[in-house]
Amino acid sequence: MWKEASLFLKKQLKEKSVTLVYDEGPKEDKYGRKLAYVFCEGININELMVKSGYGIVAYILKSNTSLLPQMLQSEKEAKASKTGVWSIKGFVDEEKHHYNRNDAA
Protein backbone atom coordinates (compact mmCIF):
# COMPACT_ATOMS: atom_id res chain seq x y z
CA MET A 1 0.00 0.00 0.00
CA TRP A 2 2.89 2.39 0.77
CA LYS A 3 4.31 2.13 -2.75
CA GLU A 4 0.92 2.73 -4.32
CA ALA A 5 0.39 5.79 -2.13
CA SER A 6 3.82 7.14 -3.05
CA LEU A 7 3.23 6.64 -6.77
CA PHE A 8 -0.22 8.23 -6.53
CA LEU A 9 1.21 11.28 -4.76
CA LYS A 10 4.09 11.62 -7.22
CA LYS A 11 1.61 11.50 -10.10
CA GLN A 12 -0.50 14.25 -8.53
CA LEU A 13 2.48 16.54 -7.96
CA LYS A 14 4.79 15.76 -10.88
CA GLU A 15 6.26 18.93 -12.34
CA LYS A 16 3.65 21.09 -10.62
CA SER A 17 3.93 23.90 -8.11
CA VAL A 18 2.46 23.40 -4.67
CA THR A 19 1.25 25.87 -2.08
CA LEU A 20 1.53 25.20 1.64
CA VAL A 21 -1.39 26.56 3.65
CA TYR A 22 -0.86 26.82 7.38
CA ASP A 23 -3.67 26.68 9.92
CA GLU A 24 -3.88 28.83 13.07
CA GLY A 25 -1.62 26.59 15.16
CA PRO A 26 2.12 25.99 15.05
CA LYS A 27 3.82 25.78 11.67
CA GLU A 28 6.06 22.87 12.70
CA ASP A 29 5.88 19.94 15.10
CA LYS A 30 8.52 19.08 17.69
CA TYR A 31 10.48 17.16 15.02
CA GLY A 32 10.63 20.13 12.64
CA ARG A 33 8.04 18.73 10.22
CA LYS A 34 5.80 21.28 8.55
CA LEU A 35 2.17 21.27 9.72
CA ALA A 36 0.46 22.48 6.57
CA TYR A 37 -2.12 21.57 3.99
CA VAL A 38 -0.65 20.99 0.54
CA PHE A 39 -2.55 22.48 -2.37
CA CYS A 40 -1.77 21.83 -6.02
CA GLU A 41 -3.76 23.56 -8.75
CA GLY A 42 -6.48 24.38 -6.20
CA ILE A 43 -6.80 20.79 -4.95
CA ASN A 44 -6.21 19.94 -1.28
CA ILE A 45 -3.71 17.10 -1.67
CA ASN A 46 -4.03 16.05 1.98
CA GLU A 47 -7.76 15.55 1.50
CA LEU A 48 -7.25 13.82 -1.85
CA MET A 49 -4.90 11.30 -0.25
CA VAL A 50 -7.46 10.57 2.48
CA LYS A 51 -10.36 10.37 0.01
CA SER A 52 -8.35 8.00 -2.19
CA GLY A 53 -7.69 5.72 0.77
CA TYR A 54 -3.98 6.50 1.00
CA GLY A 55 -4.20 8.36 4.29
CA ILE A 56 -6.16 8.61 7.51
CA VAL A 57 -7.13 11.55 9.68
CA ALA A 58 -5.01 11.38 12.84
CA TYR A 59 -2.87 13.43 15.21
CA ILE A 60 -4.81 16.67 14.73
CA LEU A 61 -3.82 19.60 16.93
CA LYS A 62 -6.74 21.53 18.43
CA SER A 63 -5.48 24.68 16.73
CA ASN A 64 -5.27 23.05 13.29
CA THR A 65 -8.87 22.13 12.58
CA SER A 66 -10.11 24.58 9.94
CA LEU A 67 -10.36 21.85 7.28
CA LEU A 68 -11.09 18.97 9.64
CA PRO A 69 -14.77 18.55 8.68
CA GLN A 70 -13.87 18.05 5.01
CA MET A 71 -11.04 15.67 5.91
CA LEU A 72 -13.33 13.58 8.13
CA GLN A 73 -16.00 13.44 5.41
CA SER A 74 -13.41 12.24 2.88
CA GLU A 75 -12.21 9.58 5.30
CA LYS A 76 -15.80 8.47 5.90
CA GLU A 77 -16.35 8.10 2.14
CA ALA A 78 -13.11 6.14 1.65
CA LYS A 79 -13.98 3.86 4.55
CA ALA A 80 -17.54 3.27 3.29
CA SER A 81 -16.30 2.36 -0.17
CA LYS A 82 -13.45 0.25 1.25
CA THR A 83 -10.87 2.22 -0.70
CA GLY A 84 -7.11 1.88 -0.19
CA VAL A 85 -6.16 1.26 3.43
CA TRP A 86 -9.81 0.60 4.22
CA SER A 87 -9.83 -2.35 1.79
CA ILE A 88 -7.42 -4.33 3.98
CA LYS A 89 -8.99 -5.74 7.13
CA GLY A 90 -7.06 -4.68 10.24
CA PHE A 91 -4.73 -2.34 8.33
CA VAL A 92 -5.94 0.70 10.28
CA ASP A 93 -6.23 0.56 14.06
CA GLU A 94 -9.17 2.91 14.47
CA GLU A 95 -8.93 3.05 18.26
CA LYS A 96 -5.31 4.22 18.18
CA HIS A 97 -5.68 6.09 14.86
CA HIS A 98 -2.65 4.58 13.20
CA TYR A 99 -1.63 1.94 10.69
CA ASN A 100 -0.72 -1.58 11.72
CA ARG A 101 2.63 -1.82 9.97
CA ASN A 102 2.79 -5.60 10.36
CA ASP A 103 -0.29 -5.83 8.17
CA ALA A 104 1.06 -3.46 5.53
CA ALA A 105 0.74 -4.78 2.02
N, C-alpha and C positions, 0 to 999 in steps of 0.2 A: 504494500500500500504506500510506503514511503517514496518509492521510486516513481510510482504513478503520480503522486501528489507533486513531487519535484518537477516532473516533466510537464504536468498541467500548468504549474506556476510559471515555468520558463516560457511556455508557449504564450501565456497571457501577457508576459512582460517583454518578450523578445524585441529588442531594438526600439523600445518605446520609453518615453519619459514617464516618471512617476512623481506623484506629489504626496508628501507626508503631511497628514493632518493630525495635529495634536489635540487632545481633549483638555479639560480644565485641570487635570491632575499633573503629576510629575511627568517630565519628558523622557526620563530614563528610569530603569529599575536599579536595584542595588548592584547588579552585575554590569551596568553600563549599556544594557540593551535599550533601544528606542521603544517607547510606548506610543505608537502612532498608528493611525489607519493609513493604509496604502491605497491611493487612488491612481488609476491609469485610464486615461481617456474618459473620465467621468464615472468610472466603475469602481465601487468599493471592493478592492481585491480581497480584503479580509473576509467580507461577507460572501463573496463569490466562492472562496475556498470552503467556507462552512456549508454553503448551500449545495456545493458540489460533492459534499461528503468527505472532503480532504482536511477538515478541521473541526474542532469543537469549541464551544464557548466555555472558557474556564479562566480562573485567576484574574477576575475583573476587579480593579480597584474602585472603591466607592466614588472616587472623583472622576473616573473615566467611563461614564455610562451614557453619554449622549446618544450613541448609536446602538445601545444594548437591545432595545426592543426589536429592531430590525434583525440584529444578529441572532437573537433567540428565535424569531419567527423562521429565519432561514435554517437554523438547526432543527427546528421542529419539522419543517418540510423534508429535509434530508433524512431525518430519522423515520418519518412516516413512509417515505418511499424506499427505505432501506438502501440508501445511496452511500457509496464509499465505505467509510469506517463503520457505518450502521448496517452494512450488508454482512458483516462478519460477527457472528455471535460471540459475545464476551470481549470484543476488541476494545470497547470503551467501558471503563468502570464509572458508571454514572454517579455512584455515591461519592467517589473521590474525585470525580471530574478529571480523569486522565486516561491515557491509553495504557493497555496492558501490553507492554513490549514483548513479553513472551509469546503472545498470540499474534504478533505482527506478521503479516503476510508479505 
